[in-house]
Amino acid sequence: MKFLQHVLVTHALFGLLVPINSSASEINFDEINNFVPNNSSSKKRFSSKTFANEEFAIRQNAIKSIKEPINEFEAGSFSETTTMSGSASYQIGGVTGSEITEAITATYSIKTDLNTSFTGEDNLYVGIETGNSSALIDFNLESSVIGEDNLNVASMYYQFPLGEYQIAIGPELDSDDLMPTTTSTYSDMFFFESQYGLDSNFFASQGTGAGVAVARTFDGGLNASASIIGTGASTNSGLLTAEGIDVTTLSLGYDADNFGGGIIYQHSDSLCTLADDFTTDLCNDFGISAILDEGYSTTTLGAYYRVDEKLTFSITSSFLDPTISGARVDTIQDFQFAVDREWGDGTLSASYKTFPFYKVPDLNGDRIQQDDLGSFVEVFYTYDVNDSLTLRPGVAIAMPTQDADDIAAGNDDLAFFLIERTAIGVGATFKF
């Protein structure tokens, strides 16, 4: 910077001291030095050699010596073995007929993925998220994060190869994190994913906590996986105990060029895992799984067919078989049909899914009956504005089998029921 200042000052002096009709070639640096007072012998004076290549090189080396530490800091400020990706999302919309609020709401979420490799074949994954959605609004999307602007480690596990197998182990592992089996290609990127029981493979994708998973993809398209998750590992119920809730998952699948499918089996020690994380933690804390129920098992079957590069159909069905001491519980079954179609510059997706549940049991009886509450349908369009921005407008409709007024009148006062409502809105996701 001092060098540049000298240049600027000298240029100004040239304008004052050199006749207007002089050219650059006529300037005599030795004569100019006569106008500069020599107050100190240690100070350098301008000469005809000041801008010579030799001195310029010296000054360039000085500048380079300053830049090198800066460049080194910039290159090493983030681990060379770690990659970071993430997204920032907005969700704007409303739900007509909602019992929470029909107002148009706007929320945001931020999700960050950290992937670190130590050998080139392994991966340490950490998922961090935050958001400001809450139970006080009804319009949530797949991208929504319920929270209070607090950062939350949603996932953490280490994956590595062991011969032909892939192993994952960690304190925050989902039952399907290492699952290679695909029963549906439907994305669940709109309203369904945020609602209880509506996302694909809901009954067979429960369980988050400390655990281990193993998976393998065989030649010819066959794949298989197994995992065991202890949801109470971070609570006082502990890991693999009678008081805690453990979830075991097995999968077997096949993928060809244009079709595939599979089967997923899951067993949980408690029905609590079918609720939200808070409920699961509560059940672990108080050992409810060892008191109230004996868990459940689910079996999910699904297949997909890719007609061409633009059109894909998916169909899945899950069977839920709970066990409660002293009661006979019906097996309930859901059904989902979905389609993804490339249309224009984006993809049009649609899905229909039934919503079975249970009737409130008769206190004088020992049977808990299955009840068909209704169905849901959603349609949304995914449009990539560019590589970093995706817009996803859509609509989702709840279609109950029974009218809420009839239920309120007492025609079926012992049944759970759906509220007839329609969700309309749009999600915008910025990827980085």
Secondary structure, DSSP 8 states (H G I E B T S, - for coil): -HHHHHHHHHHHHHHHHS-TT--GGG--HHHHGGGS----TTS----TTTTSHHHHHHHHHHHHHHHHHHHHHHHHSS-TTEEEEEEEEEEEEEEET-SS--S-EEEEEEEEEEEE-SSSS-EEEEEEEEE-B-TT-S---TT--BSSS--EEEEEEEEEEETTEEEEEEEEEETTTT----S------SSGGGSTTTSTTGGGS--EEEEEEEEEE-TTSEEEEEEEEETTTTSTT-SS-SSS-EEEEEEEEEE-SSEEEEEEEEEES-GGGGS-HHHHHHHHHHTGGGTT---EEEEEEEEEEE-SSSEEEEEEEEEEEE--TT-EE--EEEEEEEEEEEETTEEEEEEEEEEEEEB---TT-SEE-EEEEEEEEEEEEEEESSSSEEEEEEEEEEEESS-HHHHHTTTTTTB------EEEEEEEEEE-
